């Protein structure tokens, strides 16, 4: 669940034990997904990535209640690990997995996701697990592994998949981390086409990457056109600030 102060009451009031129950889990996850639907423009790319675990929760619920509990159960382990706490000391009363380091937590996500993919190939759970694994590799700065998993997710997921922007955003950031700024800019452009609801965020990130690559004129052109292109976007202020920082008007 998302922990930015805006988690729905339905989710906040449930224990992890209750969340594993189909009815409670469905209510909480659905409420969170509805919040995302209404607020995703404000949330931006970071929330799009966090949405992986909310929407994936709905996928897990679908598998658990449709008799395909093995695939859903394995995927739940990956999401459970991603929701864990990092601490070097015991945490009595904490009802989430505890890991000694961030790296240990991400490796647990990868291991659980890999098990889902190996044991249940071709299932919707396996597709979602590829995305979860890609995001974990991204956090570990394992760029090639992240790109491999994210490309696998993008190739298998439906064109209208609710998490497609998260996959494309992660792929672009992995390419950027590896130093391939041209590929990252192209992927953000692709994200704007394939996940059009997030096109304003994708365009803003593409301008950022272009500026990093020394292509200030291209970046300024995108940012200068932003207010007219995205009249209702809450990101207009951020675009103006970035344009000013590049010396544009």
C-alpha positions in Angstrom: 0.0 0.0 0.0 1.1 3.6 -0.6 2.5 5.3 2.5 2.4 9.0 1.5 -0.3 10.1 4.0 -3.1 9.5 1.5 -3.7 5.8 1.9 -7.4 5.1 2.0 -9.0 4.5 5.4 -10.1 1.0 4.3 -6.5 0.0 3.8 -5.1 1.9 6.8 -7.5 0.2 9.3 -6.7 -3.3 8.2 -4.1 -5.6 9.7 -1.9 -7.6 7.3 -3.7 -10.8 8.4 -7.0 -9.3 7.4 -5.5 -8.0 4.1 -4.8 -11.6 3.2 -8.6 -12.4 3.4 -10.2 -12.0 -0.1 -13.0 -9.7 0.9 -11.0 -7.3 3.0 -8.1 -7.3 0.5 -10.4 -6.5 -2.4 -12.1 -3.6 -0.6 -8.7 -2.0 0.4 -7.0 -2.6 -2.9 -10.0 -1.3 -4.9 -10.2 1.9 -2.8 -6.5 2.5 -3.3 -6.8 1.9 -7.1 -9.8 4.3 -7.2 -7.7 7.0 -5.5 -4.9 6.4 -8.0 -7.3 6.8 -10.9 -8.5 10.2 -9.6 -5.1 11.5 -8.6 -2.6 10.0 -10.9 -1.6 13.2 -12.7 -0.7 14.8 -9.4 1.1 11.7 -8.3 3.5 11.6 -11.2 6.1 8.9 -12.0 7.0 7.9 -8.5 3.4 7.1 -7.7 3.1 5.2 -11.0 5.8 2.9 -9.8 4.1 2.5 -6.4 0.9 1.7 -8.2 2.6 -1.6 -9.3 1.9 -3.0 -5.9 -1.6 -1.7 -5.6 -2.9 -2.9 -8.9 -0.8 -6.1 -8.6 -2.7 -6.7 -5.4 -5.9 -6.7 -7.4 -4.3 -9.2 -9.8 -3.3 -11.4 -6.8 -6.9 -11.2 -5.5 -8.2 -12.3 -8.9 -6.0 -15.4 -8.9 -6.7 -16.3 -5.3 -10.5 -16.2 -5.8 -10.5 -17.8 -9.2 -8.9 -21.0 -8.1 -5.4 -20.1 -9.4 -4.1 -19.6 -5.9 -0.6 -21.0 -6.6 0.3 -18.2 -9.0 -1.3 -15.5 -7.0 0.2 -16.8 -3.8 3.7 -16.7 -5.2 3.2 -13.2 -6.5 1.9 -12.1 -3.1 5.3 -13.1 -1.6 7.1 -10.7 -3.9 4.7 -7.9 -3.1 5.0 -8.8 0.6 8.8 -8.5 0.5 8.5 -5.2 -1.4 6.4 -3.9 1.5 8.9 -5.0 4.1 10.8 -2.8 6.6 14.6 -2.2 6.6 16.1 -2.4 10.1 19.3 -3.6 11.6 17.6 -4.2 15.0 14.6 -6.3 15.9 11.2 -4.6 15.6 8.8 -6.2 18.0 5.2 -6.0 16.9 6.0 -5.2 13.3 3.7 -7.2 11.0 5.7 -6.8 7.9 8.9 -8.7 6.8 12.0 -7.1 8.3 15.3 -7.0 6.2 18.8 -6.0 7.3 19.3 -3.8 4.3 17.5 -2.3 1.3 19.5 -4.6 -0.9 18.3 -7.7 1.0 14.7 -6.5 0.6 15.0 -6.0 -3.1 16.7 -9.4 -3.5 13.8 -11.0 -1.7 11.4 -9.4 -4.2 13.5 -10.7 -7.1 13.6 -14.2 -5.7 9.9 -14.4 -5.1 9.1 -12.9 -8.5 11.5 -15.3 -10.2 9.7 -18.2 -8.5 6.4 -17.0 -9.8 7.7 -16.7 -13.4 9.4 -20.1 -13.4 6.5 -22.0 -11.9 3.6 -20.2 -13.6 4.9 -19.1 -17.0 2.4 -17.4 -19.2 0.1 -16.4 -16.4 -1.0 -12.8 -15.6 0.8 -13.2 -12.3 4.1 -14.0 -14.1 3.7 -10.9 -16.2 3.2 -8.7 -13.2 6.1 -10.5 -11.4 8.4 -9.5 -14.3 7.5 -5.9 -13.6 8.1 -6.2 -9.8 11.5 -7.9 -10.5 12.5 -5.2 -12.9 11.7 -2.4 -10.4 13.7 -4.3 -7.7 16.7 -4.6 -10.1 16.3 -0.9 -10.8 16.6 0.0 -7.1 19.7 -2.2 -6.9 21.1 -0.3 -9.9 21.4 -3.5 -11.8 20.6 -1.8 -15.1 20.9 -4.8 -17.6 18.8 -7.1 -15.4 16.2 -4.3 -14.9 15.9 -3.7 -18.6 15.6 -7.4 -19.3 12.7 -7.9 -16.8 11.0 -4.6 -17.8 11.2 -5.5 -21.5 9.8 -8.9 -20.8 6.8 -7.3 -18.9 6.2 -4.8 -21.8 6.3 -7.5 -24.4 3.8 -9.7 -22.5 1.4 -7.2 -21.0 -1.7 -6.0 -22.9 -1.3 -2.6 -24.7 -3.8 -1.1 -22.3 -2.3 -2.5 -19.1 -2.8 -0.2 -16.2 0.9 -0.5 -15.2 2.4 0.1 -18.6 3.7 3.6 -17.7 5.4 2.2 -14.7 7.2 -0.4 -16.9 8.2 2.2 -19.5 9.3 4.7 -16.8 11.4 2.1 -15.2 13.0 1.0 -18.5 13.9 4.7 -19.3 15.5 5.1 -15.9 17.5 1.9 -16.3 18.7 3.1 -19.7 19.6 6.5 -18.1 21.4 4.8 -15.3 23.5 2.9 -17.8 24.4 6.1 -19.5 22.3 5.6 -22.7 20.6 9.0 -22.6 19.4 8.8 -26.2 17.6 5.5 -25.5 16.1 6.9 -22.3 14.7 9.9 -24.1 13.3 7.7 -26.8 11.6 5.5 -24.2 10.0 8.4 -22.4 8.7 9.5 -25.8 7.3 6.0 -26.3 5.8 6.2 -22.8 3.9 9.3 -23.9 2.4 7.4 -26.8 1.6 4.1 -25.1 0.4 5.5 -21.8 -1.2 8.7 -23.0 -2.7 9.6 -19.7 0.8 10.2 -18.4 2.1 12.0 -21.5 2.7 15.2 -19.6 5.0 13.4 -17.1 6.7 11.5 -19.9 7.4 14.7 -21.8 8.8 16.4 -18.7 11.1 13.5 -18.1 12.2 13.4 -21.7 13.1 17.1 -21.5 15.1 16.4 -18.4 17.1 13.6 -20.1 17.7 15.7 -23.2 19.1 18.4 -21.0 21.4 15.9 -19.3 22.6 14.8 -22.7 23.5 18.4 -23.5 20.6 18.9 -25.9 19.4 22.1 -24.2 17.7 23.5 -27.3 15.6 20.4 -27.7 14.7 20.4 -24.0 13.8 24.1 -24.0 11.6 23.5 -27.1 9.6 20.8 -25.3 9.3 22.8 -22.1 8.3 26.0 -23.8 5.5 24.2 -25.6 4.4 22.4 -22.4 1.7 25.0 -21.2 0.0 25.0 -24.6 0.3 21.2 -25.0 -0.9 20.3 -21.6 -3.3 23.1 -20.5 -4.7 21.3 -17.6 -1.6 19.6 -16.3 -0.6 20.2 -12.7 3.0 19.8 -13.9 3.1 23.2 -15.7 4.8 24.9 -12.8 7.6 22.3 -12.7 8.0 22.6 -16.5 8.3 26.4 -16.2 10.9 26.0 -13.4 13.0 23.6 -15.6 12.7 25.9 -18.6 13.9 28.9 -16.5 16.9 26.8 -15.2 17.9 26.2 -18.8 17.7 29.9 -19.5 14.5 29.7 -21.5 11.4 31.8 -21.3 
